[in-house]
Amino acid sequence: MSVPIADQITDIVRAIVAEVLAVPAGELATDTDLREVEGTDSIKVLRLIARIEREYDVELEDDDVFGVSTIADVAGVVRKALDG
């Protein structure tokens, strides 16, 4: 049985967030507010977005990215960019 694309995107986004923010992926729920993760700052958020853009070879719109706060929200922005 294959994993739905949306779930794959969410899992990859979660892994990137975990790596960039130095937090175990298992501690990050899809509804985790990334602004609340200890040690998160604007530089790490920019790194996070850059990593996601490289992973998917997309350019995420600033308005979309900075208007979201959870892993699920970020995955939704990635899906939107891939569909567009």
C-alpha positions as CSV (number, residue, x, y, z in Angstrom):
1,M,0.0,0.0,0.0
2,S,1.5,3.4,-1.0
3,V,1.6,6.4,1.2
4,P,-0.5,9.4,-0.1
5,I,1.5,12.2,-1.5
6,A,0.2,14.7,1.1
7,D,1.5,12.4,3.9
8,Q,4.9,12.1,2.2
9,I,5.2,15.9,1.9
10,T,4.2,16.3,5.6
11,D,6.8,13.6,6.6
12,I,9.6,15.2,4.6
13,V,8.7,18.7,5.9
14,R,8.7,17.3,9.5
15,A,12.1,15.7,9.0
16,I,13.6,19.0,7.6
17,V,12.1,21.0,10.5
18,A,13.5,18.5,13.0
19,E,16.9,18.7,11.5
20,V,17.1,22.5,11.1
21,L,15.6,23.1,14.6
22,A,17.6,20.3,16.2
23,V,14.5,18.6,17.6
24,P,13.6,14.9,17.4
25,A,11.0,14.4,14.6
26,G,8.9,12.3,17.0
27,E,8.4,15.4,19.2
28,L,6.9,17.4,16.3
29,A,3.2,16.9,15.7
30,T,1.7,18.2,12.5
31,D,-0.1,20.9,14.5
32,T,3.1,22.0,16.4
33,D,3.4,25.8,16.2
34,L,6.9,26.2,14.9
35,R,7.2,29.6,16.5
36,E,6.9,27.9,19.9
37,V,9.7,25.4,19.4
38,E,12.6,26.2,21.7
39,G,15.5,27.8,19.9
40,T,13.5,28.8,16.8
41,D,14.6,32.2,15.4
42,S,14.3,34.0,12.1
43,I,17.6,32.7,10.7
44,K,16.5,29.1,11.4
45,V,13.1,29.7,9.8
46,L,14.9,31.1,6.7
47,R,17.1,28.0,6.6
48,L,14.1,25.8,7.0
49,I,12.3,27.4,4.0
50,A,15.5,27.3,1.9
51,R,15.9,23.6,2.6
52,I,12.3,22.8,1.7
53,E,12.6,24.8,-1.5
54,R,15.7,22.9,-2.5
55,E,14.1,19.6,-1.6
56,Y,11.1,20.2,-3.8
57,D,12.8,22.5,-6.4
58,V,10.1,25.2,-5.8
59,E,10.1,28.8,-4.8
60,L,7.6,29.3,-2.0
61,E,5.8,32.7,-1.9
62,D,6.8,34.8,1.1
63,D,3.2,35.7,1.8
64,D,2.3,32.0,2.0
65,V,5.3,31.0,4.1
66,F,5.1,33.7,6.6
67,G,1.4,33.4,7.0
68,V,1.6,29.8,8.4
69,S,2.9,28.4,11.6
70,T,2.5,24.6,11.7
71,I,4.1,21.7,9.9
72,A,0.8,20.9,8.3
73,D,0.5,24.5,7.1
74,V,4.0,24.5,5.6
75,A,3.2,21.1,3.9
76,G,0.1,22.8,2.5
77,V,2.2,25.6,1.1
78,V,4.5,23.1,-0.5
79,R,1.6,21.2,-2.1
80,K,0.2,24.5,-3.4
81,A,3.6,25.3,-5.0
82,L,3.9,21.9,-6.5
83,D,0.3,22.1,-7.9
84,G,0.9,25.6,-9.3
